[in-house]
């Protein structure tokens, strides 16, 4: 763990911990000054902890959980582990994992909600933030496996649709999608479902803060390793890249995300412009 403040990258784990500790203090009606005096630190220091400008010390978290009356063992362990791992800029979450370690993984949707801009490279299908219900059901049913209960699929579909509200945030959250052209022709859910999805896509990109640009075939670029979502966070937080596949989800922060930022800029140089992309999407919807 870093020993000097200038070495600390303001990580998402530290932010999640700071947010959680501030909420606990507010719920108890305690002031920064009161709690700082209890810890024996300046109240400005405690404020920096809560803003994740510097990570909470584990012993401070333990002491404050007693003050805040948090005695549930799983909740205490979650916050203490976040304090211990606050310096880490990578995190891996396995699908279906329910152990204590999973409690300390920052939820991908929590990250996307807090980003000021989302940059998505879509290699295989249209990104979830732009799905229709039928397209979402087709993708989720296929990736959940034949044993998935219909109620689980329905729940996941509804969660996905609910999370699309992030595009209605104020101020508007910018979304830029670079999508491989062949995705327009993959009949996920059948041709009727795909046509409906493409028509929806045409309507969505009419919103000024949503852009979709197509990547023509036979263009080699760094993003060809697979789909990713780059979250540009508000300053001073560094970028976070999110990677998903059947085994789970991976998040990389700060310098670990820079390769993906560079890949996105590279793709920008070879993708069609928004006008040509929109025309191609509309033509495919009518095909």
C-alpha positions in Angstrom: 0.0 0.0 0.0 1.3 3.5 -0.8 3.1 5.3 2.0 3.0 8.8 0.6 -0.1 10.7 -0.3 1.2 11.8 -3.7 1.5 8.1 -4.7 -2.2 7.4 -4.2 -4.4 7.1 -7.2 -8.0 8.1 -6.4 -9.5 4.7 -6.9 -13.1 3.6 -7.2 -12.8 1.4 -4.2 -11.7 4.4 -2.1 -14.6 6.4 -3.6 -17.1 3.7 -2.7 -15.7 3.5 0.8 -15.7 7.3 1.3 -19.2 7.5 0.1 -20.4 4.7 2.4 -18.7 6.2 5.4 -20.1 9.6 4.7 -23.6 8.2 4.4 -23.2 6.4 7.7 -22.1 9.6 9.4 -25.0 11.6 7.9 -27.5 9.0 8.9 -26.4 9.3 12.5 -26.5 13.0 12.4 -22.9 13.5 13.4 -20.7 16.4 12.2 -17.3 16.1 10.6 -15.9 18.1 13.5 -17.3 15.7 16.1 -16.1 12.5 14.4 -12.7 13.9 13.6 -12.2 14.8 17.2 -13.1 11.3 18.2 -10.5 9.9 15.7 -7.9 12.5 16.8 -7.5 14.0 13.3 -8.3 17.4 11.7 -11.8 17.6 10.4 -10.4 18.6 7.0 -8.5 15.3 7.0 -11.7 13.4 7.6 -13.3 15.3 4.8 -10.5 14.3 2.5 -11.1 10.6 3.5 -14.8 10.9 2.7 -14.0 12.5 -0.7 -11.5 9.7 -1.4 -8.6 12.2 -1.8 -6.8 9.8 0.5 -8.0 6.4 1.6 -9.4 5.7 5.0 -7.0 3.9 7.4 -8.4 0.5 8.3 -8.1 1.2 12.0 -10.1 4.4 11.5 -12.8 2.6 9.7 -13.0 0.0 12.5 -13.3 2.7 15.1 -16.0 4.6 13.2 -18.1 1.5 12.6 -18.3 1.1 16.4 -19.3 4.8 16.7 -21.9 4.4 13.9 -23.3 1.3 15.4 -22.5 -1.0 12.5 -22.3 -4.5 14.0 -23.4 -6.7 11.2 -20.3 -8.8 10.4 -20.8 -8.9 6.6 -21.2 -5.1 6.4 -18.2 -4.5 8.6 -16.1 -6.9 6.6 -17.1 -5.2 3.3 -16.0 -1.8 4.5 -12.8 -3.0 6.2 -11.8 -4.9 3.1 -12.4 -1.8 1.0 -10.1 0.1 3.3 -7.4 -2.6 3.0 -7.7 -2.7 -0.8 -8.4 1.0 -1.5 -5.1 1.4 -3.4 -5.8 -1.3 -5.9 -6.6 -0.3 -9.5 -7.9 -3.7 -10.7 -10.8 -5.8 -9.7 -12.3 -9.1 -10.9 -15.8 -10.3 -10.2 -16.8 -13.8 -11.1 -20.3 -14.5 -12.3 -22.3 -16.2 -9.6 -19.7 -15.5 -6.9 -21.3 -14.9 -3.5 -18.4 -15.0 -1.2 -17.2 -12.1 1.1 -14.7 -11.0 -1.6 -17.5 -10.1 -4.0 -18.8 -7.5 -1.5 -15.7 -5.4 -2.1 -16.0 -5.3 -5.9 -17.4 -1.9 -7.2 -20.5 -2.6 -9.2 -20.1 -1.8 -12.9 -23.4 0.0 -13.1 -22.4 2.1 -10.1 -19.3 3.1 -12.0 -21.2 4.0 -15.2 -23.7 6.1 -13.3 -20.8 8.2 -11.9 -19.0 8.6 -15.2 -19.3 11.9 -17.1 -18.8 10.1 -20.4 -19.1 6.5 -21.6 -17.1 5.3 -24.5 -18.1 1.9 -25.8 -16.4 -0.3 -28.4 -19.0 -3.0 -29.5 -17.5 -5.9 -31.4 -20.3 -8.5 -31.3 -23.7 -6.9 -30.5 -25.3 -3.6 -29.8 -24.4 -2.2 -26.3 -26.9 -2.8 -23.5 -27.6 0.9 -23.0 -29.2 0.9 -26.4 -31.2 -2.4 -26.3 -34.9 -2.9 -26.9 -36.7 -5.3 -24.6 -36.8 -8.1 -27.2 -33.2 -7.7 -28.2 -32.2 -7.6 -24.5 -34.2 -10.8 -23.8 -32.5 -12.6 -26.8 -29.0 -11.7 -25.7 -29.6 -12.4 -22.0 -31.3 -15.7 -22.7 -28.5 -16.9 -24.9 -25.7 -15.9 -22.4 -27.6 -17.2 -19.3 -27.7 -20.7 -20.6 -30.5 -23.2 -21.1 -31.0 -23.8 -17.4 -31.8 -20.2 -16.6 -35.2 -19.8 -15.1 -37.6 -17.5 -17.1 -38.1 -15.3 -14.0 -34.4 -14.7 -13.8 -34.1 -13.8 -17.4 -37.1 -11.4 -17.0 -35.5 -9.8 -14.0 -32.1 -9.3 -15.8 -33.9 -7.8 -18.8 -35.8 -5.3 -16.6 -32.6 -4.4 -14.7 -31.0 -3.6 -18.1 -33.9 -1.5 -19.2 -34.0 0.4 -15.9 -30.3 1.2 -16.1 -30.7 2.8 -19.5 -32.2 5.8 -17.5 -28.6 6.8 -16.9 -28.8 8.5 -20.4 -31.5 10.8 -19.0 -29.2 12.1 -16.3 -28.8 15.8 -15.8 -26.3 17.1 -16.8 -26.5 14.8 -19.8 -24.1 11.9 -19.8 -22.3 11.6 -23.1 -22.3 8.2 -24.8 -20.1 7.4 -27.8 -20.3 4.0 -29.4 -18.0 2.6 -32.0 -19.6 -0.5 -33.3 -18.4 -3.1 -35.9 -20.6 -2.8 -39.0 -21.3 -6.6 -39.1 -23.3 -6.2 -35.8 -26.1 -4.6 -37.9 -26.6 -7.9 -39.7 -26.4 -10.4 -36.9 -30.0 -11.6 -36.5 -30.0 -11.8 -32.7 -33.5 -12.9 -31.7 -34.5 -13.2 -35.4 -34.8 -10.7 -38.2 -38.0 -9.0 -36.8 -36.3 -8.4 -33.4 -33.2 -7.1 -35.2 -35.2 -4.7 -37.4 -37.0 -3.3 -34.4 -33.7 -2.9 -32.6 -32.2 -1.0 -35.6 -35.2 1.3 -35.8 -34.8 2.0 -32.1 -31.1 2.7 -32.6 -32.0 5.3 -35.3 -34.3 7.1 -32.9 -31.8 7.0 -30.0 -29.0 8.6 -31.9 -31.1 11.6 -32.6 -30.3 12.6 -29.0 -27.4 15.1 -29.2 -25.4 13.4 -26.4 -25.6 9.9 -28.0 -23.3 9.1 -30.9 -23.0 5.8 -32.8 -20.2 5.4 -35.4 -19.7 2.2 -37.4 -16.3 0.6 -38.0 -16.1 -0.7 -41.6 -14.9 -4.3 -42.1 -11.3 -5.2 -42.8 -10.0 -2.5 -40.5 -7.4 -3.7 -38.0 -7.2 -1.8 -34.7 -6.2 -2.3 -31.1 -9.8 -2.8 -30.0 -10.1 -6.1 -31.9 -9.2 -7.9 -28.7 -12.9 -7.4 -27.7 -15.7 -5.2 -26.5 -14.9 -2.7 -23.7 -16.5 0.3 -22.0 -14.3 3.2 -21.1 -15.7 5.4 -18.3 -14.4 8.9 -18.2 -14.8 10.0 -14.6 -15.0 13.5 -13.2 -11.7 15.0 -12.1 -9.6 14.1 -10.2 -10.6 10.5 -10.7 -8.8 8.6 -13.5 -10.5 6.6 -16.2 -11.9 3.1 -15.6 -12.3 0.5 -18.3 -14.9 -2.3 -17.9 -14.5 -5.7 -19.6 -17.2 -8.5 -19.6 -17.4 -12.0 -20.7 -19.1 -15.3 -19.7 -16.7 -15.8 -16.8 -17.4 -12.4 -15.1 -16.3 -8.8 -15.1 -13.0 -7.0 -14.9 -12.4 -3.3 -14.1 -9.1 -1.6 -14.6 -8.3 2.0 -13.5 -5.8 4.7 -14.0 -2.7 3.8 -16.1 -4.1 0.3 -16.5 -6.9 1.8 -18.6 -4.7 4.0 -20.8 -4.2 1.3 -23.5 -8.0 1.3 -23.9 -8.2 5.0 -24.2 -5.5 4.9 -26.9 -7.4 2.1 -28.7 -10.6 4.2 -28.6 -8.8 7.1 -30.2 -7.4 4.8 -32.8 -10.8 3.5 -33.7 -12.1 7.1 -34.0 -9.7 7.6 -36.8 -11.1 4.7 -38.9 -14.8 4.7 -38.0 -17.4 6.2 -40.3 -18.8 9.6 -39.3 -22.1 9.9 -37.5 -24.1 10.9 -40.6 -22.9 8.0 -42.7 -23.3 5.6 -39.8 -26.9 6.6 -39.2 -27.7 6.2 -42.9 -26.3 2.7 -42.9 -28.2 1.8 -39.8 -31.4 3.1 -41.3 -30.8 1.2 -44.6 -30.2 -2.0 -42.7 -33.5 -1.5 -40.8 -35.4 -1.3 -44.1 -33.5 -4.2 -45.7 
